[in-house]
Amino acid sequence: MNAVICLRSFPPTIFEGVRALHGVVLERRFFGRRVIRLWTEGGNVDEVVDVIGHVPLPPYIKREDRPEDRERYQTVFATARGSIAAPTAGLHFSSDLVAALERRGIERVEITLHVGYGTFQPVRVEHVEDHRLEPEAYEIDEAAAARINRAIDEHRRVIAVGTTTTRTLEAVAREHDGRMAAGGGTTDLFIFPGFQFRVVQGLLTNFHLPRSTLLMLVCAFGGYERVMAAYAAAIAERYRFYSYGDAMLIS
């Protein structure tokens, strides 16, 4: 199947082809960002994006993406569509590993946060306190909120799989006196050293890029010196970073 995407201000351009995705730039923002309205005829935008889209493989994978990458670049427990990228810490879990954890009595709770541009935008300000994240949408259902609150009450450790999970839990806790509350919303919580964590007591996370908000969050949780020592070891041992990279557990 063929598809074409065209983005311009106004009027939109229509292309010939089996599938076409049309777009209009509605707003120009700083650093190359744009607000775009997309539409298609004879289908929906998601279907056409699936036809023309490519999986964002990290630079050390020296090949073009393949159809099977669409399944591999996804967590085994994902259900809701909406993120611009996979929450990469979750890629380390297989169905067999999840089952093994359950046999050990480790309770698993799922929440949703749609990863957005804010997770990856570079820090361009001189003072870290001046940086602002783009809001990202999250949702926590009743069962998940109740199970997390029960773990808190029973003084059990809550281990977050990934920085996005951490941000969601801590953002909700800040609004509800250290407790979880069911519902959806958006968060632009920026976690950097000095932040007081109220829920998360363990963190599984990939190795992140320098000067990124993700690395700042990890340093806030694990302590700057400890995290930098772990990164020095990772570089010395040639660990992989990015989407399919290695991970560490901080507790």
C-alpha positions in Angstrom: 0.0 0.0 0.0 1.2 3.5 -0.8 0.7 6.6 1.3 1.7 10.2 1.2 2.0 12.8 3.9 2.0 16.5 3.1 2.5 19.3 5.6 2.1 22.9 4.7 0.4 25.9 6.1 -2.7 26.7 3.9 -4.3 25.5 1.7 -3.6 21.8 2.2 -2.3 19.8 -0.8 -4.0 16.6 -1.9 -1.9 13.8 -3.3 -2.8 11.0 -5.6 -2.4 7.5 -4.2 -3.9 4.4 -2.5 -3.8 6.1 0.9 -3.1 9.8 1.6 -2.6 11.7 4.8 -3.2 15.4 4.6 -1.9 18.0 7.0 -2.1 21.7 7.8 0.4 23.5 10.1 -1.8 25.4 12.5 0.8 27.0 14.7 4.6 27.5 14.7 6.4 27.2 18.0 10.0 27.5 19.1 12.8 25.0 18.3 11.1 23.5 15.2 7.9 22.4 16.9 4.6 22.7 15.1 0.9 22.2 15.8 -0.5 20.2 12.9 -4.0 19.0 12.0 -4.0 15.7 10.2 -6.8 14.0 8.3 -7.4 11.4 5.7 -10.2 10.2 3.4 -11.7 6.8 3.5 -10.2 5.7 6.8 -8.7 7.2 9.9 -5.4 8.8 10.7 -4.2 6.0 12.9 -4.5 3.5 10.1 -2.6 5.6 7.7 0.1 6.4 10.2 0.5 2.6 10.7 1.0 2.2 7.0 3.7 5.0 6.5 5.3 5.0 10.0 8.7 3.6 10.9 9.9 2.3 14.2 12.6 4.6 15.7 15.5 2.2 16.1 18.5 3.5 18.1 21.6 4.5 16.0 23.7 1.4 16.9 21.2 -0.9 15.1 22.6 -0.6 11.6 19.6 -1.7 9.5 16.2 -0.4 8.4 13.3 -1.2 10.6 11.3 -4.4 9.9 7.6 -5.4 10.5 8.5 -7.4 13.5 10.1 -4.3 15.2 6.6 -3.0 15.7 5.9 -5.8 18.2 9.4 -5.7 19.7 9.3 -2.0 20.3 6.4 -2.4 22.7 6.0 -3.6 26.2 4.2 -6.9 26.9 1.6 -5.1 29.1 0.8 -2.2 26.8 -2.8 -1.7 25.9 -3.6 2.0 25.2 -2.5 3.9 22.1 -1.1 7.4 22.5 2.6 7.6 23.3 5.1 8.9 20.9 7.6 6.3 22.1 7.7 3.1 24.1 8.4 3.4 27.8 11.8 1.7 27.4 12.3 0.3 30.9 9.3 -1.9 30.3 11.0 -3.5 27.3 13.1 -5.5 29.7 10.1 -7.6 30.8 9.0 -10.7 28.9 5.8 -12.7 29.6 8.0 -15.4 31.3 9.6 -12.8 33.5 6.3 -11.3 34.5 5.0 -14.7 35.4 8.1 -15.5 37.5 7.7 -12.3 39.5 4.1 -13.2 40.2 5.2 -16.6 41.4 7.5 -14.8 43.9 4.6 -12.9 45.3 5.5 -9.6 43.7 2.4 -7.6 42.9 2.2 -5.9 39.6 0.1 -2.7 39.0 -0.4 -1.0 35.6 -1.0 2.7 35.0 -0.9 4.7 31.8 1.2 7.7 30.9 1.4 8.8 27.2 5.0 9.6 26.6 5.3 12.9 24.8 7.9 15.3 23.4 8.5 16.6 26.9 10.3 13.4 27.9 12.9 13.9 25.2 13.3 17.7 24.9 16.8 18.9 25.7 17.5 21.3 28.6 18.4 24.6 26.9 18.4 26.9 30.0 21.4 27.9 32.1 19.5 27.2 35.4 17.8 23.9 35.6 15.0 25.3 37.7 13.9 27.4 34.7 13.3 24.3 32.5 9.7 23.5 31.7 8.3 20.1 30.5 5.5 19.7 28.1 2.4 18.2 29.8 1.8 14.5 29.3 -1.5 12.7 29.8 -1.9 9.9 32.4 -4.6 7.7 33.7 -4.8 5.6 36.9 -7.8 3.3 37.4 -9.6 2.5 40.7 -8.0 -0.9 41.1 -4.5 0.4 40.5 -4.9 3.4 42.9 -6.3 1.1 45.6 -3.5 -1.5 45.3 -0.8 1.2 45.4 -2.3 2.8 48.5 -2.5 -0.5 50.2 1.2 -1.1 49.6 1.9 2.3 51.0 -0.2 1.6 54.1 1.5 -1.8 54.6 5.0 -0.2 54.2 5.8 -2.3 51.2 8.2 -0.9 48.6 6.7 0.6 45.4 9.1 0.0 42.6 8.5 2.1 39.4 9.4 0.6 36.1 10.7 3.7 34.2 11.0 7.4 34.6 7.5 8.0 33.1 5.9 5.8 35.8 7.9 7.6 38.4 6.7 11.0 37.2 3.1 9.9 37.2 3.1 8.4 40.7 4.9 11.4 42.2 2.7 13.9 40.4 -0.5 12.4 41.7 1.0 12.0 45.2 1.9 15.7 45.3 -1.8 16.5 44.6 -3.3 14.1 47.1 -1.1 14.2 50.2 1.1 11.3 49.3 -1.7 9.1 48.2 -2.9 7.7 44.8 -6.2 8.8 43.4 -8.0 7.3 40.5 -8.6 9.3 37.4 -6.9 11.0 34.5 -5.1 14.2 33.8 -1.9 15.8 32.7 1.4 16.4 34.4 4.4 18.6 33.7 6.2 17.6 36.8 10.0 18.1 36.4 12.0 16.0 38.9 15.6 17.0 39.5 18.1 16.7 42.4 16.5 18.0 45.6 13.1 16.5 44.8 11.4 14.7 47.7 9.9 11.4 46.6 6.7 10.4 48.4 5.8 7.1 46.8 8.5 5.5 44.7 11.1 3.5 46.7 12.8 1.6 43.8 13.4 2.5 40.2 14.2 0.3 37.1 15.4 2.5 34.3 17.5 2.5 31.2 20.7 4.5 30.8 19.9 8.0 29.5 21.7 10.8 27.6 23.7 13.6 29.3 21.9 16.8 30.0 18.5 15.1 29.8 15.6 15.5 32.2 15.5 11.7 32.5 19.1 11.6 33.8 18.3 14.4 36.2 15.3 12.4 37.6 17.5 9.3 38.1 20.1 11.4 39.9 17.4 12.9 42.1 16.3 9.4 43.1 19.6 7.6 43.3 22.0 10.4 44.3 24.3 12.2 41.9 27.5 10.4 43.0 26.1 6.9 42.9 24.4 7.4 39.6 27.5 8.9 38.0 29.6 6.0 39.3 27.1 3.6 37.6 27.3 5.6 34.4 31.1 5.5 34.4 31.0 1.7 34.8 28.4 1.5 32.0 30.6 3.5 29.6 33.7 1.5 30.5 31.9 -1.8 29.9 30.3 -0.4 26.7 26.8 -0.8 27.8 24.1 0.3 25.4 22.0 3.4 25.9 18.8 4.5 24.1 15.7 2.5 23.4 17.1 -1.0 23.4 19.8 -0.2 25.9 20.8 -1.7 29.2 19.1 -0.9 32.5 19.8 -0.6 36.2 17.7 -1.1 39.4 18.1 1.6 42.0 16.7 0.8 45.5 
